[in-house]
């Protein structure tokens, strides 16, 4: 993945695929379909969202990415993703949920 220029995920159905988070941690812009939880992590700063099954949209997005590749700040994408999805951040969020549940019990 470190040798790639982008990630393309053209799915009809997804939840929140780890491969997108991994690509973002590598600073790669992502072209993905607007399905499942993908739109929660892919935005205009780090990628392009398209409609599932829209092959013309996929082609247009690929052309857009090539022609405007400079607008994607790879270092910033990686920095944000590594912060949001680090073991420390995710662990703290899980701990917060468990602490809240324990207080209710």
N, C-alpha and C positions, 0 to 999 in steps of 0.2 A: 504494500500500500504506500510505503514511503517513496516509491518510484513513480507512482501514479500522479496525474495532473488533476483528476476529479473522480468522483464516484457517481455512477448512474444506477438508480434502482427503480426499475419500471414495473411496479407490482400492482395487481388489482386489489390485493388484501394484505395488510400488515398490521402489526401492533406498533411497537417502537423498536425497529431492528437495531441490534447492537452495532452492526456494520456502519450505520450512519454516524453513531457516536464515535466509533473508532476512526472513521474518516475525518470527522471534525477535529479530533484530538491530533491528527496528523496535519491539520490545516487545509484539508482538501475541500473545495466547494462541492456541493452535492446537488444533483438533479434527481428529484424523487417525486413520486405521485402523492397527491393530497389524499391520503388514506390513513386510517388508524391514528396513531400518535405522532406521525411524521411532522405534521404542521406545527407541533409544539416545539420542535427543535430546529427546523429548517425555515429560514426567513430570507429576505432579500439581501441581508449582509453575508450570509454563508451559503447561499444556494438558490435554486429555482424550483418551485413547486409546479407540477402539472397535473392534469386530470387523468385518472387511471384509464388506460386504453386509448388515449389520444396520441396516436403515432405522429401526427403533424405537430402537435404540441411538443412532443419529445424532440423531433427534428429541429424545431424552432429554438427550443431551450438549449440544445447542443450548439447550434450556431451562435446563439446569444452568449453562451459561456465562452466560446472560443474568441468571439469578437470583443467581449468586454471582460476578459479574464483579469485584467488589472484592477477591476473594481472590488475583487474579493481579497481582503487582507488576510493572508494565510496565517501570519503570526498571531493576529488578534483572534481569528477563529479558533486556533489551537489553544490559546491562552484561556479563552472563555470556556471552551469545552473541557479542558483539563481541570478547571476550577469547578465547574458544575457537576462533573461526573467522576470526580476523584473518590478514592476509597474514604477519605476523611469526610468529605461533604455528604456523600450518600450514607455513610455510617452515622453521622450526626442526625440526618433526617430520620433514619430508622429509629435511632435512640429516642428522639423527640416523640415519635408516635408511641413507642413502647412506654415511655414515661407517662404520657397522657392516659393511656389505657390503664396503667398500674394505679394512677391516682383515682380513676373512676371505680376501680374494683374494690 
